[in-house]
Amino acid sequence: MKSALGKRPFVTANFALTWDGRISTRGSTPADFSSKSDKRRLIEIRAQCDAVLVSAKTASADHMTMGLPDAALRAARIARGQSAYPLRVLLTNSGRVDPALRLFAETFSPIVIFSTTRMLARTRTALAARADVWLHESASVNLPAMLAILRADYGVRRLVCEGGGQIFRALLAAGLVDELHVTLCPRIFGGAKAPTLTGIPGAFLPASVPLTRKKMEVIDGECFLRYRVGKSIG
Ligand SMILES: NC(=O)c1ccc[n+]([C@@H]2O[C@H](COP(=O)([O-])OP(=O)(O)OC[C@H]3O[C@@H](n4cnc5c(N)ncnc54)[C@H](OP(=O)(O)O)[C@@H]3O)[C@@H](O)[C@H]2O)c1
């Protein structure tokens, strides 16, 4: 649970998958292929976490606010000593974040953006009033450092990565994922250019990642699975 930089949060991830492993359509449009139960599960998993992490691409594609639209879940968080809403965390290497994204119009919880010094000055200025912006001087965000900052500066002990595939892949390749929730949905998309759990199919991961099943439930034709993520096998 510790990075060289200090403690990091427990990292869980949550995805809905088609039976051929797609998370979205070719055009990366919001593919609304999972059930109400899956959407409810997503909110429940989010409610257990101190922070929600997505790429700026997914926040935009899915028109996310990253909120918690259930008063009872918010009340339960407060009773546990958490804030009503989880912290919202955006990730982008290029720094291309549209300040007009829907989530910036909502002020229910702070927003933290991790990016690089490639972010344009005018974007930094536009985002400064809406979010904490951490810019790494490397070509890509230093993910272990990001997690250590979230733990040390924002008190994040449990974080859920809600996508997309490229972000999940990067965390996985760095050995920074502890748990995975997947909902297998009874749909088949096909499509060489449709993102999968690890982004558009491409290079192998540096090493395969073993999963240990902790839970399996079938509800209305969908299969809800929870796995512990093990150490990569070379
Ligand atoms: N079914 C599901 O559960 C689910 C969940 C989430 C998303 N989705 C869907 O998945 C699609 C997006 O998935 P995706 O795999 O194409 O993309 P993604 O992971 O959401 O985002 C990829 C983008 O993130 C940035 N990025 C990549 N690696 C990074 C790293 N290591 N550090 C910082 N930034 C990094 C890059 O953009 P920059 O140019 O900004 O650097 C890259 O283009 C959308 O259509 C969305 O609707 C589905």
The ligand as an SDF file (V2000), in Angstrom:
LIG
                    3D

 48 52  0  0  0  0  0  0  0  0999 V2000
  -17.9750    1.2900  -19.6030 N   0  0  0  0  0  0  0  0  0  0  0  0
  -17.3980    1.9530  -18.6380 C   0  0  0  0  0  0  0  0  0  0  0  0
  -17.4360    1.5580  -17.4780 O   0  0  0  0  0  0  0  0  0  0  0  0
  -16.6490    3.2200  -18.9590 C   0  0  0  0  0  0  0  0  0  0  0  0
  -15.9460    3.8750  -17.9430 C   0  0  0  0  0  0  0  0  0  0  0  0
  -15.2520    5.0410  -18.2640 C   0  0  0  0  0  0  0  0  0  0  0  0
  -15.2310    5.5160  -19.5630 C   0  0  0  0  0  0  0  0  0  0  0  0
  -15.9310    4.8590  -20.5090 N   0  0  0  0  0  0  0  0  0  0  0  0
  -15.8710    5.2990  -21.9040 C   0  0  0  0  0  0  0  0  0  0  0  0
  -14.5390    5.0590  -22.3340 O   0  0  0  0  0  0  0  0  0  0  0  0
  -14.1730    5.9990  -23.3200 C   0  0  0  0  0  0  0  0  0  0  0  0
  -12.8450    6.6030  -22.9610 C   0  0  0  0  0  0  0  0  0  0  0  0
  -11.9060    5.5800  -22.6770 O   0  0  0  0  0  0  0  0  0  0  0  0
  -10.4350    5.6270  -23.3360 P   0  0  0  0  0  0  0  0  0  0  0  0
   -9.7100    4.4160  -22.9010 O   0  0  0  0  0  0  0  0  0  0  0  0
  -10.6020    5.9010  -24.7850 O   0  0  0  0  0  0  0  0  0  0  0  0
   -9.8040    6.9500  -22.7250 O   0  0  0  0  0  0  0  0  0  0  0  0
   -9.5700    7.4650  -21.2160 P   0  0  0  0  0  0  0  0  0  0  0  0
   -8.7480    6.5040  -20.4470 O   0  0  0  0  0  0  0  0  0  0  0  0
  -10.8500    7.9380  -20.6400 O   0  0  0  0  0  0  0  0  0  0  0  0
   -8.7240    8.7760  -21.5130 O   0  0  0  0  0  0  0  0  0  0  0  0
   -7.6150    8.7450  -22.3280 C   0  0  0  0  0  0  0  0  0  0  0  0
   -6.9300   10.0770  -22.2820 C   0  0  0  0  0  0  0  0  0  0  0  0
   -6.4190   10.2960  -20.9830 O   0  0  0  0  0  0  0  0  0  0  0  0
   -5.1300   10.9010  -21.0870 C   0  0  0  0  0  0  0  0  0  0  0  0
   -4.1910    9.9540  -20.5230 N   0  0  0  0  0  0  0  0  0  0  0  0
   -3.8910    8.7020  -20.9400 C   0  0  0  0  0  0  0  0  0  0  0  0
   -2.9890    8.1210  -20.1350 N   0  0  0  0  0  0  0  0  0  0  0  0
   -2.7240    9.0220  -19.1660 C   0  0  0  0  0  0  0  0  0  0  0  0
   -1.8660    9.0210  -18.0510 C   0  0  0  0  0  0  0  0  0  0  0  0
   -1.0840    7.9620  -17.7690 N   0  0  0  0  0  0  0  0  0  0  0  0
   -1.8370   10.1050  -17.2530 N   0  0  0  0  0  0  0  0  0  0  0  0
   -2.6050   11.1750  -17.5440 C   0  0  0  0  0  0  0  0  0  0  0  0
   -3.4430   11.2570  -18.6030 N   0  0  0  0  0  0  0  0  0  0  0  0
   -3.4730   10.1800  -19.4110 C   0  0  0  0  0  0  0  0  0  0  0  0
   -4.8970   11.1890  -22.5800 C   0  0  0  0  0  0  0  0  0  0  0  0
   -5.5130   12.4350  -22.8700 O   0  0  0  0  0  0  0  0  0  0  0  0
   -4.8060   13.8560  -22.7690 P   0  0  0  0  0  0  0  0  0  0  0  0
   -4.7150   14.3300  -24.1730 O   0  0  0  0  0  0  0  0  0  0  0  0
   -5.8010   14.6320  -21.9780 O   0  0  0  0  0  0  0  0  0  0  0  0
   -3.4930   13.6900  -22.1300 O   0  0  0  0  0  0  0  0  0  0  0  0
   -5.7490   10.1310  -23.2360 C   0  0  0  0  0  0  0  0  0  0  0  0
   -6.1690   10.4860  -24.5210 O   0  0  0  0  0  0  0  0  0  0  0  0
  -15.2880    7.0230  -23.3680 C   0  0  0  0  0  0  0  0  0  0  0  0
  -16.0930    6.7450  -24.4930 O   0  0  0  0  0  0  0  0  0  0  0  0
  -16.1120    6.7630  -22.1310 C   0  0  0  0  0  0  0  0  0  0  0  0
  -17.4760    7.0110  -22.3820 O   0  0  0  0  0  0  0  0  0  0  0  0
  -16.6310    3.7280  -20.2380 C   0  0  0  0  0  0  0  0  0  0  0  0
  1  2  1  0
  2  3  2  0
  2  4  1  0
  4  5  1  0
  4 48  2  0
  5  6  2  0
  6  7  1  0
  7  8  2  0
  8  9  1  0
  8 48  1  0
  9 10  1  0
  9 46  1  0
 10 11  1  0
 11 12  1  0
 11 44  1  0
 12 13  1  0
 13 14  1  0
 14 15  2  0
 14 16  1  0
 14 17  1  0
 17 18  1  0
 18 19  2  0
 18 20  1  0
 18 21  1  0
 21 22  1  0
 22 23  1  0
 23 24  1  0
 23 42  1  0
 24 25  1  0
 25 26  1  0
 25 36  1  0
 26 27  1  0
 26 35  1  0
 27 28  2  0
 28 29  1  0
 29 30  1  0
 29 35  2  0
 30 31  1  0
 30 32  2  0
 32 33  1  0
 33 34  2  0
 34 35  1  0
 36 37  1  0
 36 42  1  0
 37 38  1  0
 38 39  2  0
 38 40  1  0
 38 41  1  0
 42 43  1  0
 44 45  1  0
 44 46  1  0
 46 47  1  0
M  CHG  2   8   1  16  -1
M  END
$$$$
